[in-house]
Structure formats: C-alpha cells, structure tokens
C-alpha cells in the first residue's frame, strides 16, 4: 500500500510483489515526479525483485522531473535483494 503521510513524504507497506507492484507503479511514479519525496519503506513486510523495479522506476520518474527521491527504513530482506543485483548504491537512503 502507498500512503502519503505528509507533504513530500510517503510510505510503502505490506507485501510488495509482482501483483502489488503492477498496481503501485503509476501512482508512485507520479508522486515521485511531483516534487522531492522521502519514501519510508519500513512497513514493507515482504518483497520480491519487482519491488526493486518499482523503486527504480520511481527514482527514474523523480530524476526525469528534476526532483530528489530518498528512501528510509529499507527492510533487511529488501536491502539483501538489492545487494544481490548490485543496486544498493542506487537505493541507498542518501541518494
């Protein structure tokens, strides 16, 4: 689930798998393109590689619009998965 928590802040929660990512992709990309965004990932309970694609798509949308997208609260499992694909630097909190 994608939830706007404050201006410039949102959170993802629940299971982020292929089915969920398909439904979240457009909304998250549009949100990331509107302005600088801090996305809290700490509520993600489980994720597969489609979650990584979702986050990268949001990062591309933000960059194309000239906005920053930062991630906070990356769950350990998602961080491990990002490491397997060598995506850690692209998804680090400071980026």
ChimeraX attribute file (.defattr): number of C-alpha atoms within 10 A of each C-alpha:
attribute: neighborCount
match mode: 1-to-1
recipient: residues
	/A:1	14
	/A:2	18
	/A:3	13
	/A:4	13
	/A:5	12
	/A:6	10
	/A:7	10
	/A:8	15
	/A:9	18
	/A:10	19
	/A:11	20
	/A:12	19
	/A:13	16
	/A:14	15
	/A:15	17
	/A:16	22
	/A:17	16
	/A:18	16
	/A:19	10
	/A:20	16
	/A:21	22
	/A:22	14
	/A:23	12
	/A:24	17
	/A:25	17
	/A:26	15
	/A:27	13
	/A:28	23
	/A:29	19
	/A:30	14
	/A:31	19
	/A:32	30
	/A:33	22
	/A:34	14
	/A:35	17
	/A:36	19
	/A:37	22
	/A:38	20
	/A:39	25
	/A:40	22
	/A:41	19
	/A:42	16
	/A:43	15
	/A:44	20
	/A:45	14
	/A:46	14
	/A:47	20
	/A:48	16
	/A:49	15
	/A:50	16
	/A:51	24
	/A:52	21
	/A:53	14
	/A:54	22
	/A:55	20
	/A:56	16
	/A:57	17
	/A:58	22
	/A:59	25
	/A:60	17
	/A:61	22
	/A:62	24
	/A:63	15
	/A:64	12
	/A:65	15
	/A:66	14
	/A:67	17
	/A:68	17
	/A:69	25
	/A:70	19
	/A:71	20
	/A:72	15
	/A:73	14
	/A:74	18
	/A:75	16
	/A:76	10
	/A:77	14
	/A:78	20
	/A:79	16
	/A:80	14
	/A:81	17
	/A:82	20
	/A:83	13
	/A:84	10
	/A:85	10
	/A:86	11
	/A:87	15
	/A:88	15
	/A:89	11
	/A:90	13
	/A:91	21
	/A:92	14
	/A:93	16
	/A:94	10
	/A:95	11
